[in-house]
Amino acid sequence: MISRQIDSPAAMLQVIREFRLIPFFVNPVAGWSIEEHTAPGCWFTDDILGPWDWKIDCVQSGDVVYGKYLWGGKAAFATPDVYKEIINWRRSLPKYKPTAEQTKVLDYMHENGSVSVAEVRRLLGVKKSAADALLSKLQMQTRVVTGDITRVYRGSDLHYSGWQRSSFCAPEALFEDLDFPFPGYRSVSLKSSLTPARSFDFLKQTVRNICGDVPDNLMLKILG
């Protein structure tokens, strides 16, 4: 298990790259989270927001995939080479087929390039909690990932206390060929060469390479 401590956005991004797949928060697999690898004094203190804020830099690096796609909908990071196998596995499962309501959101997202919680609320006429739940389900289906996160500044002094606003897009929109690529952009294919079953085996081995012997029943809870 990698023992590097996270004390900056750059260190956090390096840990994600080295793990290749890592949950944000503490979970039943000891030592396998951004939280546990964060340096003392850098996790949600009065003076520093730590990884909660630094995840913005990681998302905007264009190097990793962030979203709620492990443990039934918990936040995690992955490198594209691992995430494409999650796509291949999840999208093969009937339980992750989008509903009519979810398809309406996906159609809107593909037409507009991205979608936010506020837009889902307007589109479907639902409360914020329902919009959040729908987007979480789409993230578990690997149809949607976090495209960008922006800081929200409030009050007369425009103080930033950790409030953030996210937009969501298709994973292919982040990593495959862009219509207008920016300088330094390198496209990454998210199409797996494996069968879904082999992708699942690859993911299990990836987790075990990081965490050691994880039982199959726990692996199913992790990978869905």
C-alpha positions in Angstrom: 0.0 0.0 0.0 1.3 3.4 -1.0 2.2 5.5 2.1 2.6 8.9 0.5 0.9 11.8 2.4 -1.4 14.3 0.8 -0.5 17.8 1.7 -1.2 19.7 -1.5 -3.3 19.4 -4.8 -0.2 18.1 -6.6 0.4 15.4 -4.0 -3.3 14.4 -4.1 -3.1 14.0 -7.9 0.0 11.9 -7.6 -1.6 9.6 -5.1 -4.6 9.1 -7.4 -2.3 8.3 -10.3 -0.3 5.8 -8.3 -3.4 4.0 -6.8 -5.3 4.3 -10.2 -8.5 3.7 -8.3 -9.2 5.1 -4.8 -12.3 6.2 -2.8 -12.5 9.6 -1.4 -13.6 8.7 2.1 -12.7 6.0 4.7 -14.4 2.7 3.8 -14.3 -1.0 5.0 -10.9 -1.5 3.2 -8.4 -0.1 5.5 -5.9 2.4 4.0 -7.7 2.7 0.8 -9.0 6.3 0.7 -7.9 9.9 0.1 -9.0 10.6 3.6 -6.6 8.1 5.2 -3.6 9.4 3.1 -4.2 13.0 4.0 -1.5 14.6 6.1 -2.5 15.5 9.7 -4.0 19.0 9.8 -5.0 19.0 6.2 -8.4 17.3 6.5 -11.3 19.8 7.0 -9.8 22.2 9.5 -10.8 25.9 10.1 -7.7 27.1 8.2 -7.6 24.6 5.3 -10.2 22.7 3.3 -7.6 20.2 2.1 -8.7 17.4 -0.3 -12.3 18.7 -0.4 -11.0 21.8 -2.2 -8.0 20.1 -3.8 -10.3 17.7 -5.7 -11.2 20.7 -7.9 -7.5 20.9 -9.1 -7.5 17.1 -9.7 -10.7 17.2 -11.8 -9.5 20.2 -13.8 -6.2 18.5 -14.5 -8.0 16.4 -17.2 -6.0 13.4 -15.9 -8.5 11.6 -13.6 -12.2 10.6 -13.4 -14.1 11.8 -10.3 -17.6 10.8 -9.5 -19.9 8.6 -7.3 -19.2 5.2 -8.8 -17.9 2.9 -6.1 -19.6 1.2 -3.1 -23.0 1.7 -4.6 -22.6 5.4 -5.1 -19.6 6.7 -3.1 -17.2 9.3 -4.4 -14.0 8.0 -6.0 -11.1 8.8 -8.3 -9.8 6.6 -11.2 -7.3 7.0 -14.0 -8.9 6.6 -17.5 -7.3 3.2 -18.1 -9.1 1.8 -15.1 -12.3 3.7 -15.5 -12.9 2.4 -19.0 -13.0 -1.1 -17.6 -15.6 0.1 -15.1 -17.6 1.4 -18.0 -17.3 -1.9 -19.9 -18.4 -3.9 -16.8 -21.2 -1.7 -15.6 -22.8 -1.0 -18.9 -23.1 -4.7 -19.6 -25.4 -5.2 -16.6 -29.2 -4.9 -17.1 -29.6 -3.2 -13.7 -27.6 -0.3 -14.9 -29.8 0.4 -18.0 -31.1 4.0 -17.8 -34.8 4.6 -17.1 -37.0 6.8 -19.3 -36.5 9.7 -16.8 -32.7 9.2 -16.8 -32.6 9.0 -20.6 -34.4 12.4 -20.7 -31.5 13.8 -18.6 -28.9 12.1 -20.8 -30.5 13.4 -24.0 -30.4 16.9 -22.5 -26.7 16.5 -21.4 -25.6 15.2 -24.9 -27.4 18.1 -26.6 -26.0 20.8 -24.3 -22.6 19.2 -23.4 -23.2 19.1 -19.7 -25.9 19.1 -17.0 -26.2 20.5 -13.5 -28.4 19.7 -10.5 -30.3 22.9 -11.1 -30.9 21.9 -14.8 -32.1 18.4 -13.8 -34.5 20.1 -11.3 -36.0 22.3 -14.0 -36.1 19.6 -16.7 -37.9 17.1 -14.5 -39.7 19.4 -12.0 -38.2 17.6 -9.0 -36.6 18.7 -5.7 -32.8 18.9 -5.2 -32.6 15.6 -3.3 -34.3 13.8 -6.2 -32.0 15.5 -8.8 -28.9 14.5 -6.7 -30.2 10.9 -6.5 -30.8 10.7 -10.2 -27.3 12.0 -11.1 -25.8 9.6 -8.5 -27.5 6.7 -10.3 -26.2 7.9 -13.7 -22.7 8.0 -12.2 -23.0 4.4 -11.0 -24.1 3.5 -14.6 -20.9 5.2 -15.8 -23.1 7.4 -18.1 -22.1 10.6 -16.3 -19.0 11.9 -14.4 -18.0 15.2 -12.8 -17.0 17.4 -15.7 -16.0 20.5 -13.6 -16.3 21.9 -10.1 -16.4 25.6 -9.4 -16.0 27.4 -6.0 -19.0 29.4 -4.7 -18.1 32.7 -3.0 -20.8 34.1 -0.7 -21.5 37.1 1.5 -20.5 40.7 1.2 -16.8 39.7 1.5 -17.2 36.9 -1.1 -16.0 34.3 1.4 -15.3 30.8 0.2 -16.1 28.2 2.9 -16.2 25.1 0.8 -19.4 25.5 -1.1 -19.0 24.2 -4.6 -21.1 23.8 -7.8 -20.6 20.8 -10.1 -21.4 20.2 -13.7 -21.7 16.7 -15.1 -20.9 15.3 -18.6 -20.4 12.0 -20.4 -17.0 10.4 -19.6 -16.3 10.2 -23.4 -16.7 14.0 -23.6 -13.8 14.4 -21.2 -11.3 12.0 -22.6 -12.0 11.2 -26.2 -11.5 13.5 -29.2 -12.7 17.0 -28.7 -14.0 19.3 -31.5 -11.7 22.0 -30.3 -8.8 20.4 -28.4 -6.8 22.8 -26.1 -3.0 23.0 -26.2 -1.5 19.9 -24.6 -4.7 17.9 -24.9 -4.2 14.2 -25.5 -7.3 12.1 -26.3 -7.7 8.8 -24.4 -10.0 6.1 -25.7 -12.5 4.7 -23.2 -13.3 1.7 -25.3 -12.1 -1.5 -23.7 -10.6 -4.4 -25.6 -11.9 -6.9 -23.0 -15.1 -8.7 -22.5 -17.2 -7.3 -19.6 -16.3 -10.4 -17.5 -12.6 -9.8 -18.2 -13.0 -6.2 -17.3 -14.4 -7.2 -14.0 -11.5 -9.6 -13.4 -9.1 -6.7 -14.3 -10.8 -4.4 -11.7 -10.7 -7.0 -9.0 -7.0 -7.6 -9.6 -6.4 -3.8 -9.6 -8.0 -3.5 -6.2 -6.1 -6.5 -4.9 -2.8 -5.1 -6.2 -3.5 -2.0 -4.0 -5.2 -3.5 -1.0 -4.2 -7.1 -0.8 -6.6 -10.0 -0.4 -10.1 -8.5 -0.6 -12.9 -11.2 -0.4 -15.1 -11.7 -3.4 -18.3 -10.7 -1.6 -16.7 -7.4 -0.5 -15.4 -6.9 -4.1 -19.0 -7.1 -5.4 -20.0 -4.3 -3.0 -17.0 -2.2 -4.1 -17.4 -2.6 -7.9 -21.2 -3.2 -8.2 
